[in-house]
Amino acid sequence: MAFGLDGFKASPLGGRVGAILTDPDYVTEMVVLSKHDIPALRAVGRPLLDRIGDEVRPDPIKKLIGRWVREILDGEGLLPGRTGRIPPGHLFSTGAIYSPKG
């Protein structure tokens, strides 16, 4: 993909991804996983695959999704810290573990 996060958000694929990432239930789940020292991406990997499919598998798309999650969780008062493993069968194999700012 030859565009950044804003371009991705404005694209048709970005619209479908955004519907999942910004869903209040998934945002809450990402926050809860973070509080339990689990990568936040674990909350959305399976739903992205199930609802969108292989379009979200390319690494550049996964990186944009990760950046978008970082932006969302920043709004929740969380910052990325270390990286953690995500069990097999998910879209992502690793993801940032977020913790409260300050």
C-alpha distances in whole Angstrom, upper triangle without the diagonal:
4,6,8,10,12,10,8,12,13,11,13,11,12,15,16,15,17,20,20,19,22,24,27,28,25,25,29,28,26,29,31,29,29,33,33,31,29,25,24,21,23,24,21,20,22,22,18,19,22,21,17,17,15,12,12,12,9,10,7,8,11,11,10,13,15,14,15,18,19,19,21,24,24,26,28,29,28,26,24,27,27,24,26,26,25,27,26,24,22,18,18,21,21,21,22,26,27,30,32,31,34
4,7,10,11,9,9,13,13,12,15,14,14,17,18,17,19,22,23,21,23,26,29,31,28,27,31,31,28,30,33,32,31,34,35,33,31,27,26,23,26,27,24,23,25,25,21,22,25,24,20,21,19,15,15,16,13,13,9,11,14,13,11,15,17,15,16,20,20,20,22,25,25,26,29,30,28,27,25,28,28,26,28,28,28,30,29,28,25,21,21,24,24,23,24,27,28,31,32,32,35
4,7,8,5,6,10,10,10,13,13,11,15,17,15,16,19,20,19,20,24,26,28,25,25,28,28,26,28,31,30,29,32,33,32,29,26,24,22,25,25,22,22,25,24,20,22,25,23,20,21,19,16,15,17,14,14,10,10,13,12,10,13,15,13,14,17,18,17,19,22,22,23,26,27,26,24,23,26,27,25,27,28,27,30,29,28,25,21,21,24,23,22,23,26,26,29,30,29,32
4,6,5,6,9,10,11,14,13,11,14,16,15,15,18,19,17,18,22,24,26,23,22,26,26,23,25,28,27,25,29,31,29,27,23,21,19,23,23,20,20,23,23,19,21,24,23,20,21,20,17,15,17,15,14,10,10,12,10,8,11,12,10,11,14,14,13,16,19,18,19,22,23,22,21,20,23,24,23,25,26,25,28,28,27,24,20,20,22,21,20,20,23,22,25,26,25,28
4,5,5,6,9,10,13,12,9,12,14,12,11,15,16,13,14,18,20,22,19,18,22,22,20,21,25,24,23,26,28,26,24,21,18,17,20,20,17,18,21,20,17,20,22,21,18,20,19,16,14,16,15,14,11,10,11,9,6,8,10,7,7,11,11,10,12,15,15,16,19,20,19,18,18,21,22,21,23,24,23,26,26,26,22,19,18,21,20,18,18,20,20,23,23,23,26
4,5,5,6,9,12,12,9,11,14,13,11,15,16,14,15,18,20,23,21,19,23,24,21,23,26,26,25,28,30,29,27,23,21,20,23,22,20,21,23,22,19,22,24,22,19,22,21,18,17,19,18,17,14,13,15,13,10,11,13,11,9,13,14,11,13,17,16,16,20,21,21,20,20,24,25,24,26,27,27,29,30,28,25,22,22,25,23,21,21,23,22,25,25,24,27
4,5,5,6,10,10,8,11,14,13,12,16,17,16,17,20,23,25,22,22,25,26,24,26,29,28,27,31,32,31,29,25,23,21,24,24,21,21,24,22,19,21,23,21,18,20,20,16,15,18,16,16,13,12,14,14,10,12,15,13,12,15,16,15,17,20,20,20,23,25,24,23,23,26,27,26,28,29,27,30,30,28,25,22,22,25,24,23,23,26,25,28,28,28,31
4,5,5,8,7,5,8,11,9,10,13,14,13,14,17,20,22,20,19,23,23,21,23,26,25,25,28,30,28,26,22,20,18,21,20,17,17,20,18,15,17,20,18,15,17,16,13,12,15,13,14,11,9,11,11,7,9,12,11,10,13,15,14,15,18,19,19,22,24,23,22,21,25,25,24,25,26,24,27,26,25,21,18,18,22,21,20,20,23,23,26,27,27,30
4,6,8,8,4,6,9,8,7,10,12,11,11,14,17,20,17,17,21,21,19,21,25,24,24,27,29,28,25,22,19,17,20,19,16,17,20,18,15,18,20,17,15,17,18,14,13,17,16,16,14,11,13,13,9,10,13,11,9,12,14,12,13,16,17,17,19,22,21,21,21,24,26,24,26,26,25,27,27,25,22,19,19,23,22,20,21,23,22,25,26,25,29
4,7,8,6,7,10,11,10,12,15,14,14,17,20,22,20,20,24,25,23,25,28,28,27,31,32,32,29,26,23,21,24,23,20,20,22,20,17,20,21,19,16,19,19,16,15,19,18,19,16,14,16,16,12,13,16,15,12,16,18,16,16,20,20,20,22,25,25,25,25,28,30,28,29,30,28,30,30,28,25,22,23,26,26,24,24,27,26,29,29,29,32
4,5,5,6,9,10,10,12,15,15,15,18,21,23,21,21,25,25,24,26,29,28,28,32,33,32,29,26,23,21,24,23,19,19,21,19,16,18,19,17,14,16,16,13,13,16,16,17,14,12,15,15,12,13,16,16,14,17,19,18,18,22,23,22,25,27,27,26,26,29,30,28,29,29,27,29,29,26,23,20,21,25,25,24,25,27,27,30,31,31,34
4,5,5,7,9,10,11,13,14,15,17,21,22,20,21,25,25,24,26,29,28,29,32,33,33,30,26,24,21,23,22,18,19,20,17,14,16,17,14,11,14,15,11,12,16,16,18,16,13,16,17,14,14,18,18,15,18,21,20,19,23,24,24,26,29,28,28,27,31,31,29,30,29,27,29,28,25,23,19,21,25,26,24,26,28,28,31,32,33,36
4,5,5,6,8,10,11,12,14,16,19,20,18,19,23,22,21,24,26,25,26,29,30,30,27,23,21,18,20,19,15,15,16,14,11,13,14,11,8,11,11,8,8,12,12,14,13,10,12,14,11,11,15,15,13,16,18,18,18,21,23,23,24,27,26,26,25,28,28,26,26,26,24,25,24,22,19,16,18,21,22,21,23,25,26,29,30,31,34
4,5,5,6,8,10,10,11,14,17,19,16,17,20,20,19,22,24,23,24,27,28,27,25,21,19,16,19,18,14,15,17,14,11,14,16,13,11,13,14,11,10,13,14,15,13,9,11,13,9,9,13,12,10,13,15,14,14,18,19,19,21,24,23,23,22,25,26,24,25,25,23,25,24,22,19,16,17,21,21,19,21,23,23,26,27,27,31
4,5,5,6,9,10,10,12,16,17,16,16,20,20,19,22,24,24,25,28,29,29,26,23,20,18,20,18,15,16,17,14,12,15,16,12,11,14,16,13,12,16,17,18,16,13,15,16,13,12,15,15,12,14,17,16,15,18,20,19,21,24,24,24,24,28,29,27,27,27,25,27,26,24,21,18,20,23,24,22,23,25,24,27,28,28,32
4,5,5,7,9,10,11,15,16,14,15,19,19,18,21,23,23,24,27,28,28,25,22,19,16,18,16,13,13,14,11,9,11,12,9,7,11,13,11,10,14,16,17,16,13,14,16,13,11,15,16,13,14,18,17,16,19,21,21,22,25,24,25,24,27,28,26,26,25,23,24,23,21,18,16,18,21,22,21,22,24,24,27,28,29,33
4,5,5,6,9,10,14,14,12,13,17,16,15,18,20,20,20,24,25,24,21,18,15,13,15,13,10,11,12,10,7,10,11,9,8,11,12,10,8,12,14,15,14,10,11,13,10,8,11,12,10,11,14,14,13,16,18,18,19,22,21,21,21,24,24,22,22,22,19,21,21,19,15,13,14,18,19,17,18,20,21,24,25,26,30
4,5,5,6,8,11,13,11,11,15,15,14,17,19,19,20,23,24,24,21,19,15,14,16,14,11,13,14,12,10,13,15,12,11,14,16,14,12,15,17,17,16,12,13,14,11,9,12,12,9,10,13,12,11,14,16,15,16,20,19,20,20,23,24,23,23,23,21,23,23,21,18,16,17,20,20,18,19,20,20,22,23,24,28
4,6,6,6,10,11,10,11,14,15,15,17,19,20,21,23,25,25,22,20,16,15,16,14,11,13,14,11,10,13,13,10,11,14,17,15,14,17,19,20,19,15,16,17,15,12,15,15,12,12,16,15,13,16,18,17,18,21,21,22,22,26,27,25,25,25,22,24,24,22,18,17,18,22,22,20,21,22,21,24,25,26,30
4,6,5,9,9,7,9,12,12,12,15,16,16,18,20,21,22,19,17,13,12,13,10,7,10,11,7,7,11,11,9,10,13,15,14,12,15,18,18,18,14,14,16,14,11,13,14,11,11,14,14,12,14,17,16,17,20,19,20,20,23,24,22,22,21,19,20,21,18,15,14,15,19,19,17,18,19,19,22,23,24,28
4,6,8,9,6,7,10,11,9,12,15,14,15,18,19,19,17,14,11,10,12,9,7,10,12,10,9,13,14,12,12,15,17,15,13,16,17,17,17,13,12,14,12,8,10,11,8,7,11,11,8,10,13,13,13,16,16,17,17,20,21,19,19,20,17,20,20,19,15,14,14,18,17,15,15,16,16,18,19,21,25
4,6,8,7,6,10,11,11,12,15,16,16,19,20,21,19,17,13,13,15,12,10,13,15,12,12,16,17,15,15,18,20,19,16,19,21,21,20,16,16,17,14,11,13,13,9,9,12,11,8,10,13,11,12,15,15,17,18,21,23,22,22,23,21,23,24,22,19,17,18,21,20,18,18,18,17,19,19,20,24
4,5,5,6,9,10,11,12,14,15,17,19,20,21,19,18,14,14,15,11,10,14,14,11,12,16,15,14,15,18,21,20,17,20,23,23,22,19,18,19,17,14,16,16,13,12,15,14,11,13,16,14,14,17,17,20,20,23,25,24,23,24,21,23,24,22,19,18,19,22,22,19,19,20,18,20,21,22,26
4,5,5,6,9,10,11,12,14,15,17,19,20,19,18,14,15,15,12,12,16,16,14,15,19,18,17,19,21,24,23,21,23,26,25,25,22,20,21,20,16,17,18,15,13,15,14,11,12,15,13,12,15,16,19,20,23,24,24,23,24,22,24,25,24,21,20,21,24,23,20,20,19,17,19,19,21,24
4,5,5,6,9,10,11,12,14,15,17,19,17,16,13,14,13,10,10,14,14,12,14,17,17,16,18,20,23,23,20,23,25,25,25,22,20,22,21,17,18,19,16,14,16,17,13,13,17,15,13,17,17,20,20,23,24,23,22,22,20,21,23,21,18,19,19,22,22,19,19,18,17,19,19,22,25
4,5,5,6,9,10,10,12,14,15,16,14,13,10,10,10,6,7,11,11,10,11,14,14,14,16,18,20,20,17,19,22,22,22,19,17,18,17,14,14,16,13,11,14,14,11,11,15,14,13,16,15,17,17,20,21,20,19,19,17,18,20,18,15,15,16,19,18,16,16,16,15,17,18,20,24
4,5,5,6,9,10,11,13,14,16,14,13,9,10,11,8,9,13,14,13,14,17,18,17,18,20,23,22,19,21,23,22,22,19,17,18,17,13,13,14,12,9,11,11,8,8,11,10,9,12,12,14,15,18,19,19,18,20,18,20,22,21,17,17,17,20,18,15,15,14,13,14,15,17,21
4,5,5,6,9,10,11,13,14,13,13,10,12,12,9,11,15,16,15,16,19,20,19,21,23,25,25,22,24,26,25,25,23,20,21,20,17,16,17,15,12,14,14,11,10,13,12,9,12,12,15,16,19,20,20,19,20,18,20,23,22,19,19,19,21,20,17,16,15,13,14,14,17,20
4,5,5,6,8,10,11,12,11,11,8,10,9,6,9,12,13,12,14,17,17,18,19,21,23,23,20,22,24,23,24,21,19,20,20,16,15,17,15,12,14,15,12,11,15,15,12,14,13,16,16,18,19,18,16,17,15,17,19,18,16,16,16,18,17,15,14,13,12,14,15,18,22
4,5,5,6,9,10,11,9,8,5,7,8,6,8,11,13,13,14,17,18,18,19,21,22,22,19,20,22,21,21,19,16,17,17,13,12,14,12,9,10,12,10,8,12,12,10,12,10,12,12,14,15,15,14,15,13,16,18,18,15,15,14,16,14,11,11,10,9,11,13,15,19
4,6,5,6,9,10,10,10,7,10,11,9,12,15,17,16,18,20,21,22,23,24,26,26,22,24,25,24,24,22,19,19,19,16,14,16,14,11,11,13,10,7,10,11,8,9,8,11,12,14,15,15,15,17,16,18,21,21,18,19,17,19,17,14,12,10,8,9,10,13,16
4,5,5,6,9,9,10,8,12,11,9,13,15,17,17,19,21,22,22,24,25,27,27,24,25,27,26,26,24,21,22,22,19,17,19,18,14,15,16,14,11,14,15,11,13,11,14,14,15,16,16,15,17,15,17,21,21,18,19,18,19,17,15,14,11,10,11,12,15,18
4,5,5,6,5,7,6,9,8,8,11,13,15,15,17,19,20,21,23,23,25,25,22,22,24,23,24,22,19,20,20,17,15,17,17,13,14,16,14,12,15,16,13,14,12,13,13,14,14,13,12,13,12,14,17,18,15,16,15,16,14,12,11,8,9,10,12,16,19
4,5,5,5,6,6,10,10,10,13,15,17,18,19,21,23,23,24,25,26,26,23,23,25,23,24,22,19,19,19,17,14,16,16,12,12,14,13,9,12,14,11,11,8,10,9,10,11,11,11,13,13,16,19,20,17,18,16,16,14,11,9,6,5,6,9,12,15
4,6,7,10,9,13,13,13,16,18,20,21,22,24,25,26,27,28,30,30,26,27,28,27,27,26,23,22,23,20,18,19,19,15,15,17,15,12,14,15,12,12,10,12,12,12,13,14,13,16,16,18,22,23,20,21,19,19,17,14,12,9,8,7,9,12,15
4,6,9,10,13,12,12,16,17,19,20,22,24,25,26,27,28,29,30,26,26,28,26,28,26,23,23,24,21,19,21,21,17,17,20,18,15,17,19,15,15,13,14,14,13,13,14,12,14,14,15,19,21,19,20,18,18,16,14,13,9,10,10,12,16,18
4,7,9,12,11,13,16,17,19,21,22,23,25,26,27,27,28,29,25,25,26,24,25,24,21,21,22,20,17,19,19,16,15,18,17,14,16,18,16,15,12,12,11,10,10,10,8,11,12,14,18,20,18,19,16,16,13,11,10,6,7,8,11,15,17
4,6,9,8,10,13,13,15,17,18,19,21,23,24,24,24,25,21,21,23,21,23,22,18,18,20,17,15,17,18,14,14,18,16,14,16,18,16,16,13,13,11,11,10,9,7,8,8,11,14,16,14,15,13,12,10,9,8,6,8,10,14,17,19
4,6,6,8,10,11,13,15,16,17,19,21,21,21,21,22,18,18,20,17,19,18,14,14,16,13,11,14,14,11,11,15,14,12,14,17,15,16,12,12,9,10,9,7,6,7,7,10,13,15,12,13,10,10,7,5,5,4,7,10,14,16,19
4,5,6,8,9,12,13,13,16,18,18,19,20,21,21,17,17,19,18,18,17,13,14,15,11,9,12,12,8,9,12,11,9,12,14,12,14,11,11,10,11,12,10,10,11,10,13,15,16,12,12,11,12,10,7,7,6,7,10,13,15,19
4,5,5,6,9,11,10,12,15,15,16,16,17,17,13,14,16,14,15,13,10,11,12,9,7,11,11,8,10,13,12,11,14,16,15,16,14,14,12,13,13,11,10,10,8,11,13,13,9,9,7,9,8,6,8,9,10,14,16,19,22
4,6,6,8,10,11,12,13,15,16,16,17,18,14,15,17,16,18,16,13,14,15,12,11,14,14,11,13,16,15,14,17,19,17,19,16,16,14,15,15,12,10,9,6,8,11,10,7,8,7,9,9,8,10,10,12,15,18,21,24
4,6,7,8,10,12,13,14,15,16,18,18,15,16,19,18,19,17,14,16,16,12,12,15,14,11,13,16,13,13,16,17,15,18,16,17,15,17,17,15,13,13,10,12,14,13,10,10,10,13,12,11,12,12,13,16,18,21,24
4,6,5,6,9,10,11,11,13,14,15,11,13,16,16,17,14,11,14,13,10,10,13,12,9,13,15,13,13,17,17,16,19,17,18,16,19,19,16,15,14,11,13,14,12,9,8,9,12,13,11,13,14,15,18,20,22,26
4,6,5,6,9,10,11,11,12,13,9,10,13,13,15,12,10,12,13,10,10,14,13,11,14,17,15,16,19,20,19,22,19,19,17,19,19,16,14,13,9,11,11,9,5,5,6,9,11,10,13,15,16,20,22,24,28
4,5,5,6,9,10,10,12,13,11,11,15,16,18,15,13,16,16,13,14,18,17,15,18,20,18,19,22,23,22,24,22,23,21,23,22,19,17,15,11,11,11,8,5,6,9,12,13,14,16,18,19,23,25,27,31
4,5,5,6,8,9,12,13,11,13,16,17,18,15,13,17,16,13,15,17,16,14,18,19,17,18,22,22,21,24,22,23,22,24,24,21,19,18,14,15,14,12,9,9,12,15,16,16,18,19,20,23,25,27,31
4,6,5,6,7,9,9,7,9,13,14,15,11,10,14,13,10,12,15,13,13,16,18,16,18,21,21,21,24,22,22,21,23,23,20,19,18,15,15,15,12,9,8,10,14,15,15,17,19,20,24,26,27,31
4,6,5,4,7,8,7,8,12,14,15,12,11,15,15,12,15,18,17,16,19,21,20,21,24,25,25,27,25,25,23,25,24,21,20,18,15,15,13,10,8,6,10,13,16,16,19,21,22,26,28,30,34
4,6,6,9,11,10,12,15,17,19,16,15,19,18,15,18,21,19,18,22,23,21,23,26,26,26,29,27,27,26,28,27,24,22,20,17,16,15,11,10,10,13,16,19,19,22,23,25,28,30,32,36
4,6,10,10,10,12,16,18,19,15,15,18,18,15,18,20,18,18,21,22,20,22,25,25,25,28,27,27,26,29,28,26,24,23,19,19,18,15,13,12,15,19,20,20,23,24,25,28,30,32,36
4,7,7,7,10,13,15,16,12,13,16,15,13,16,18,17,17,21,21,20,22,25,25,26,28,27,27,26,28,28,25,24,23,19,20,18,15,13,11,14,18,20,20,22,24,25,29,31,32,36
4,6,6,8,11,14,15,12,12,16,16,14,17,19,18,19,22,23,22,24,27,27,28,30,28,28,26,29,28,25,24,21,18,18,16,13,12,10,13,16,19,19,22,25,26,30,32,34,37
4,5,5,8,11,13,11,11,15,15,14,16,19,19,19,22,24,23,25,28,29,29,31,29,29,26,28,27,24,23,21,18,18,16,13,12,9,13,15,18,19,22,25,27,30,33,34,38
4,6,7,10,11,8,10,13,13,12,15,17,16,18,21,21,21,24,26,27,28,30,28,27,26,28,27,24,24,22,20,21,19,16,14,11,14,17,19,19,22,25,26,30,32,33,36
4,6,8,9,6,6,10,10,9,12,14,13,14,17,18,18,20,23,24,24,27,24,24,22,24,23,20,20,19,17,18,16,14,11,8,10,14,15,15,18,21,22,26,28,29,33
4,6,9,7,7,10,11,11,12,15,16,16,19,20,21,22,24,26,26,28,26,25,22,24,23,19,19,17,15,16,14,12,10,7,9,11,14,15,18,21,23,27,29,30,34
4,6,5,6,9,10,11,13,15,16,17,19,20,21,23,24,26,27,29,26,25,22,24,23,20,20,19,17,18,17,15,14,10,11,13,15,16,18,22,24,27,30,31,34
4,5,5,6,9,10,10,12,14,15,16,18,20,21,22,25,26,27,24,22,19,21,20,17,17,16,16,18,16,16,14,10,10,11,12,13,16,19,21,25,27,28,31
4,5,5,6,9,10,11,12,14,15,17,19,20,21,23,25,26,23,22,19,21,21,18,19,19,18,21,20,19,17,13,12,14,15,15,16,20,21,25,27,27,30
4,5,5,6,9,10,11,12,14,15,17,18,20,21,23,24,22,21,19,21,21,19,19,19,18,20,19,18,15,11,11,14,15,14,16,19,21,24,26,27,30
4,5,5,6,9,10,10,12,14,15,16,18,20,21,22,20,19,16,18,18,15,16,15,14,16,16,15,12,8,8,11,11,10,13,16,17,21,24,24,28
4,5,5,6,9,10,11,12,14,15,16,19,20,21,18,17,14,16,16,14,15,16,15,18,18,18,15,11,10,12,11,10,12,15,16,20,22,22,25
4,5,5,6,9,10,11,12,14,15,17,19,20,18,17,15,18,18,16,18,19,18,21,21,20,17,13,12,15,14,13,13,17,17,20,22,22,25
4,5,5,6,9,10,10,12,14,16,17,18,16,16,14,17,18,15,16,17,15,18,18,17,14,11,10,13,13,11,12,15,15,19,21,21,25
4,5,5,6,9,10,11,12,14,15,16,14,13,11,13,14,12,13,14,13,17,18,17,14,11,10,12,10,8,8,11,12,16,18,18,22
4,5,5,6,9,10,10,13,14,15,13,12,11,14,15,14,16,17,17,20,21,21,18,15,13,16,14,11,10,13,13,16,17,17,20
4,5,5,6,9,10,11,13,15,13,13,12,16,17,16,18,19,18,21,22,21,18,15,14,17,16,13,12,14,14,16,18,18,21
4,5,5,6,8,10,11,12,11,11,10,13,15,14,15,16,15,19,20,20,16,14,13,15,14,10,10,11,10,13,15,15,19
4,5,5,6,9,10,10,8,7,7,11,13,13,15,17,17,20,22,22,18,17,15,17,14,10,9,10,9,11,13,13,16
4,6,5,7,9,10,9,9,10,14,16,17,18,21,20,24,25,25,21,19,18,20,18,14,12,14,12,14,14,13,17
4,5,5,7,9,9,10,11,15,17,17,19,20,20,23,24,24,20,19,18,20,18,15,13,14,11,13,13,14,17
4,5,5,6,5,7,9,12,15,15,16,19,18,21,24,24,20,19,17,19,17,13,11,11,8,9,10,10,14
4,5,5,5,6,9,12,15,16,18,21,21,24,27,27,23,22,20,22,19,15,12,12,9,10,9,8,12
4,5,7,9,12,16,19,20,21,24,23,26,29,28,25,24,22,24,22,18,16,15,12,12,11,11,14
4,6,9,12,15,18,19,20,22,22,25,27,27,24,23,22,24,21,17,15,14,10,10,9,9,13
4,7,10,13,16,18,19,22,23,26,29,29,26,25,23,24,21,18,15,13,9,8,6,6,9
4,7,9,13,14,16,19,19,23,25,26,23,22,20,21,18,14,11,9,6,5,4,5,9
4,6,10,12,14,17,18,22,25,26,22,22,19,20,16,13,9,8,5,6,6,6,9
4,7,8,11,14,15,19,22,23,20,19,16,16,13,9,6,6,4,6,9,9,12
4,7,10,13,15,19,22,24,21,20,17,17,13,10,6,6,6,7,10,10,12
4,7,10,13,17,19,22,19,19,15,14,10,9,6,6,8,9,13,14,15
4,7,10,13,16,18,16,15,12,10,7,5,4,6,9,12,15,17,19
4,7,10,13,15,13,14,11,9,6,6,6,6,10,13,17,19,21
4,7,9,12,11,12,9,6,4,7,9,10,13,16,20,22,24
4,7,9,7,9,7,5,5,7,10,11,14,17,21,23,26
4,7,7,10,9,7,8,11,14,14,18,20,24,27,29
4,6,8,8,7,10,13,16,17,21,24,27,30,32
4,7,8,9,12,14,18,19,22,25,28,31,34
4,5,7,10,11,15,16,19,22,25,28,31
4,7,9,10,14,16,19,22,25,27,30
4,6,7,11,13,16,19,23,24,27
4,7,11,13,16,20,23,25,28
4,7,9,13,16,20,21,24
4,7,9,13,16,18,21
4,6,10,13,14,17
4,7,10,13,15
4,7,9,12
4,7,9
4,6
4
